[in-house]
Amino acid sequence: MGNLHNWAGNIAFSTEVLSRPASIPELQEIVSRSRQVRALGSGHSFNRIADTAGALISVADLPRDITIDTASATAEVPAGASYAQVSQALEARGWALPNLASLPHISVAGACCTGTHGSGGQLACLASHAVGVEFVRADGGLVRVDRSDPAFPGSVLTLGALGIMTRLRLAVVPSFTIKQTVWVDLPLASAAEHFDAIMAAAYSVSMFRDWTRPGLMNALWLKSLPDDPAADAGAWGARPATTALHPVPGQDPAPATPQLGSVGPWHLRLPHFSPEFAPSVGNEQQSEYFVPREHGPAALLALAGLDLARSLYVCEVRTVAADELWLSPCRERPTAAFHFTWINDDEAVAAGIAAVETALGHLDVRPHWAKVFRIPPERLRTHYPDLPGFRALAERHDPDRKFGNPFLARYVYASGGPT
Ligand SMILES: Cc1cc2nc3c(=O)[nH]c(=O)nc-3n(C[C@H](O)[C@H](O)[C@H](O)COP(=O)(O)OP(=O)(O)OC[C@H]3O[C@@H](n4cnc5c(N)ncnc54)[C@H](O)[C@@H]3O)c2cc1C
């Protein structure tokens, strides 16, 4: 077992080799001469999705220029750049991305490859911002694909299966500001009854619960546009927070983005965590489950009675807009997302996952590709009718499965398509 670990430390990669090419020709040369390779972004995934027995490749040392085309409102960004770096460069020139994940530390390619998302009923996952992608395929060739290609919906959220991404072109919007307000002690029954209204109360909304307080959601985070009417969560039984909070109850709030009605640029309010601090807890594992949005209240209630307090730091409930991406957990359905930050104990995580998957099993549930889950491949595959098309695309760019690994073998390549 190698010394290379993911961010959380719960995964030791099966290789000691991490190559960091400084140019695209050098990357092409490494890929073409290798038998097994896989890209590693910032290593924030919690399962073996990024693993390989061959060499890991980081594209973080490739040229870092970010170019903006104002006419088409798009920006071309390095695949290995973090969202913090990209956001800062966009903001400096008056541009923005429509949404971000809870942390800006992750790489653009890594986030897009796994369907990473933020919250917002009108806001789809981060891969849906992409309008073009450049990658090095198995034979070392440099490929560029854009939205005019019928295979584009399978070319960004790829789980790393098509090749090593070098650059992405993202749709951008004019810079905007966000006001962040946190409410506490939202009654669970009220959260379920008014689910749609609460999740629509701001541009981006998150509810948090840690199961230590029966019948209560710990917190409701509202990220509002300047022109949004001020939401009164008191009407749903919540109270305004009087101090800044960390998303995980009891943690020092310093790493969290400013709250208490503080207005600031989009990239310093949409994530929960500020770029200059380590996000979340660190010694943790994560899972996330996606159900059709209309099942959000039922999911909330189905989870309510579980005994999770001892295995969980916090659960976050978000909404995500539907998209058309072949492997997206939000594919063709507006989504309610239930995220779990577990304590870093394999047994506790396994028990928690088993309980959650059982509780949500009747709600057409899909797992986050980059987090810990147990849903069997044959069930998971029924959610992805475009898997055969995706396999054909992967076959075209990587006929010998140079970018393959056991994770892809299990969930993507294993025989048997969707029924
Ligand atoms: C504290 C914390 C908070 C999180 N919050 C959220 C959240 O709010 N929303 C959410 O949806 N997820 C969240 N996640 C999960 C995270 O967004 C995903 O794990 C994401 O994939 C991380 O990006 P990365 O760059 O670390 O990818 P990695 O883990 O390094 O890689 C993920 C996958 O992408 C592939 N990949 C990476 N770079 C490339 C490339 N250049 N070319 C081709 N393939 C590539 C890898 O091979 C691998 O398959 C969180 C994770 C952590 C640790």
The ligand as a MOL file (V3000), in Angstrom:
LIG
                    3D

  0  0  0     0  0            999 V3000
M  V30 BEGIN CTAB
M  V30 COUNTS 53 58 0 0 0
M  V30 BEGIN ATOM
M  V30 1 C -14.7210 18.9890 2.9970 0
M  V30 2 C -15.3970 18.5360 1.7230 0
M  V30 3 C -16.5470 19.1880 1.3030 0
M  V30 4 C -17.1970 18.7590 0.1230 0
M  V30 5 N -18.3020 19.4520 -0.2890 0
M  V30 6 C -18.9460 19.0460 -1.4010 0
M  V30 7 C -20.0840 19.7500 -1.8640 0
M  V30 8 O -20.4710 20.7960 -1.3320 0
M  V30 9 N -20.7520 19.2540 -2.9410 0
M  V30 10 C -20.3570 18.1110 -3.5610 0
M  V30 11 O -21.0270 17.6870 -4.5100 0
M  V30 12 N -19.2330 17.4620 -3.1970 0
M  V30 13 C -18.5270 17.9130 -2.1290 0
M  V30 14 N -17.3790 17.2670 -1.7560 0
M  V30 15 C -16.8670 16.1780 -2.6080 0
M  V30 16 C -15.9030 16.7360 -3.6390 0
M  V30 17 O -16.4640 17.8190 -4.3160 0
M  V30 18 C -15.5390 15.6670 -4.6640 0
M  V30 19 O -14.8630 14.6420 -4.0100 0
M  V30 20 C -14.6800 16.2090 -5.8140 0
M  V30 21 O -14.5080 15.1860 -6.7530 0
M  V30 22 C -13.3580 16.7010 -5.2990 0
M  V30 23 O -12.5560 17.2070 -6.3290 0
M  V30 24 P -11.0070 16.8030 -6.3660 0
M  V30 25 O -10.3200 17.7530 -7.2540 0
M  V30 26 O -10.5060 16.6480 -5.0000 0
M  V30 27 O -11.1490 15.3840 -7.0840 0
M  V30 28 P -10.3340 14.0330 -6.7800 0
M  V30 29 O -10.8890 13.4020 -5.5620 0
M  V30 30 O -8.8940 14.2840 -6.8300 0
M  V30 31 O -10.7850 13.1760 -8.0630 0
M  V30 32 C -12.1400 12.8650 -8.2680 0
M  V30 33 C -12.2890 12.1690 -9.6190 0
M  V30 34 O -12.0050 13.0920 -10.6610 0
M  V30 35 C -10.9970 12.5680 -11.5040 0
M  V30 36 N -10.1620 13.6840 -11.9470 0
M  V30 37 C -9.5620 14.6130 -11.1890 0
M  V30 38 N -8.8530 15.4540 -11.9690 0
M  V30 39 C -9.0180 15.0390 -13.2420 0
M  V30 40 C -8.5180 15.4600 -14.5120 0
M  V30 41 N -7.6890 16.5100 -14.6240 0
M  V30 42 N -8.8860 14.7680 -15.6090 0
M  V30 43 C -9.6940 13.6900 -15.5120 0
M  V30 44 N -10.1800 13.2290 -14.3520 0
M  V30 45 C -9.8480 13.9070 -13.2290 0
M  V30 46 C -10.2240 11.5810 -10.6500 0
M  V30 47 O -9.5940 10.5940 -11.4520 0
M  V30 48 C -11.3420 10.9920 -9.8190 0
M  V30 49 O -12.0040 9.9970 -10.5270 0
M  V30 50 C -16.6830 17.6680 -0.6200 0
M  V30 51 C -15.5010 17.0400 -0.2080 0
M  V30 52 C -14.8470 17.4850 0.9410 0
M  V30 53 C -13.5800 16.8220 1.3700 0
M  V30 END ATOM
M  V30 BEGIN BOND
M  V30 1 1 1 2
M  V30 2 1 2 3
M  V30 3 2 2 52
M  V30 4 2 3 4
M  V30 5 1 4 5
M  V30 6 1 4 50
M  V30 7 2 5 6
M  V30 8 1 6 7
M  V30 9 1 6 13
M  V30 10 2 7 8
M  V30 11 1 7 9
M  V30 12 1 9 10
M  V30 13 2 10 11
M  V30 14 1 10 12
M  V30 15 2 12 13
M  V30 16 1 13 14
M  V30 17 1 14 15
M  V30 18 1 14 50
M  V30 19 1 15 16
M  V30 20 1 16 17
M  V30 21 1 16 18
M  V30 22 1 18 19
M  V30 23 1 18 20
M  V30 24 1 20 21
M  V30 25 1 20 22
M  V30 26 1 22 23
M  V30 27 1 23 24
M  V30 28 2 24 25
M  V30 29 1 24 26
M  V30 30 1 24 27
M  V30 31 1 27 28
M  V30 32 2 28 29
M  V30 33 1 28 30
M  V30 34 1 28 31
M  V30 35 1 31 32
M  V30 36 1 32 33
M  V30 37 1 33 34
M  V30 38 1 33 48
M  V30 39 1 34 35
M  V30 40 1 35 36
M  V30 41 1 35 46
M  V30 42 1 36 37
M  V30 43 1 36 45
M  V30 44 2 37 38
M  V30 45 1 38 39
M  V30 46 1 39 40
M  V30 47 2 39 45
M  V30 48 1 40 41
M  V30 49 2 40 42
M  V30 50 1 42 43
M  V30 51 2 43 44
M  V30 52 1 44 45
M  V30 53 1 46 47
M  V30 54 1 46 48
M  V30 55 1 48 49
M  V30 56 2 50 51
M  V30 57 1 51 52
M  V30 58 1 52 53
M  V30 END BOND
M  V30 END CTAB
M  END
